[in-house]
Amino acid sequence: MTSRDPIADLRRIAFLLERANEATYRVKAFRSAAATVAALPADELNRRAADGTLAELTGIGDVTARCVTESLAGEEPVYLRRIESTEGTDLKGAAAVLRSALRGDCHCHSDWSDGGSPIEEMALAAVELGHEYMVLTDHSPKLTVAHGLTAARLRKQLDHVAKVNEALPEGFRILTGIEVDILADGSLDQEDELLERLDVVVGSVHSGLRDDSAKMTRRMLAAIENPHLDILGHMTGRKVAASGEGDKGHRRGHTRPPSDFDLTRVVAAVAEHGKAIEINSRPDRLDPPKRMLTVAVEAGCLFSIDTDAHAPGQLDWQRYGCERAALCGVPVDRVVNSWSMDRLLDWTVSHSTPG
């Protein structure tokens, strides 16, 4: 029987575990095993599989060794088969229409900030999902807990992305971006010159989330009026209980109430300035709440259905955002990442200069 690719099988398992929001240590076990196998000469890999000594290698345990052995024997690993058989049901109706219309993801992270995987791995996962583009939006400098990018590091990342794009399949492109902190006065946490260079700018509030309504409203309105901002990220900052362990091993079930602000004024400003509200698909965010999303739909806002992914498998979380968007009647043509890359970039340029 022809052998399978054990590296691909291990990475597929890791992807599915990430998508299911499983504990980080489980995902790392399979990604570490894939890296170990990739570095091993083929003859040694086959010998160790035959001798039953794979688990003696650093990065490979009993479970991952069994998966590699099964794969080399031409069998779909039992672990992989079990995960795929319990995946759940497909999207239906309007949610499926939305999901099939999406051409990219405008909010994701790499290991340059607080993500867990290199830019290249995130991009290849997006390619496998059928995306045409992925906007890389690592954090800005003041979010030190997330290893935010200084201006100097962001410039280096831009050079790196240009090189990675040269090696990616034709028809796919990493778009440059940032998830920039909205500071206390509503300004954006990065140099204007750099923000001008980026393809897409997502702006989010990460601090002072319990500010009073008047202060938070002023802060958000100032950010929305900034010509560099394109998408208002996870607008309420809320956290909801999630079934899996969060990034970097955060405890399960952590919750945080939404920020208090004048929703009517905020969505009106988004619509007036031609910006977009993010529908954050993370199972621990699902932000904004449906009642707020409905108000934004009625106000005529644009939207971006994003994953806020910190790992490759999380790039398939858009299904959760699509389900919420469908429930609230979000029209497909108002979702900016259902647009072609050229149309998306024309849109971001259209409000990038004052006046």
C-alpha positions, 0 to 999 in steps of 0.5 A: 500500500502506498504511504501517506504523508505523515507530516500533512496528516499531523498538520491536518490534525493540528488544524482541526484541533485549532478549529475546534478550539481545543487546548493549546498543548494538544495542538502543539503536540502535533505541530511539534511532531510534524516539525520533528518528522520534517527534519528526519531523513526518510530512511531513519523515519521508516526505520524508526517506524518499523522498530517502534522507536519514534517516541524516543525522539524529542517532539514525538509522543506515543499518540503522534508516533502511532499517527506517523506509523499508520500514515507511513503504512498508507492508512488514515491515522485513527486519530485523524479519522475520529476528528473528521467523523465528529466535525459537526454539520455543515452550514445551512441556508443564508450562513452558507451563502455568506461563508461561500462568498468570503474571499479572505480574512481581514484580521489574523495574527502570527508569531510576530506578536501573540500568534502561535505560528509563522506567517508562512503557515498562516498563509498556507492554511488560508490558501487551503481554505480557498481564500484569495487573500489574508490580511496580516494584523499583528498588534501595535506597540503599546500592547506589550502583553501581546508583543506588539510591533514597534515601528522598526519591527513592523517595517521588517515585517513588511519586507518579510511579507513581500518575500513570502508573497513571492513564494506563495501560489499564484492567485493568493496574496498576504495583504499588509495590515495591523490591529492597532490599539485605539488609545485613550484619546482615540488616536491610533498606536502607530506612526501615520507614515506606516499606517498610510503604507498598510493595505488594511488597518483594524482598530481595536480597544484593548485597555480602559474597557470599563471607561464610562459611556461618554468617554468610550464614545468619544474615544471610538468616534475619534478613531472612526474619524481617523482616515487611516482606520478601515475596520472597527475591531471587536467593538465591545471588547466582550469575552464570552465563555468558550468551550476550548482553552484560549491562546497562550493557555488562558483558562476556559470560561473567562468572561468580560462584559461589553464596554458601554458606549453610545451605539447609535452614534458609533454606528452612524459614524461608521456608516458616515465615514464609509468604514466597516464593523468587524463581526469577530468570529472567535468563539470567546468573543462573538462580537458584537452581540446580535442586538448591536449587530442588528442596529448596525445593519439597520444603519447601513454599515459595512462589515468584515467577517473575521476570525481574529485567528492566532493559529492556522486552524482558527482561520476556519472560524468564519463559519461562526461569524457567518451564522451570526451575520445571517441571523441578523440579516447582514447583506452579502454585498455589505461584507467587505471581505466578500469583495475582490482584493482589488475592490477591497483595496480601492475601498481602503484607499477611498477614505485614507486621506482627510477631506 
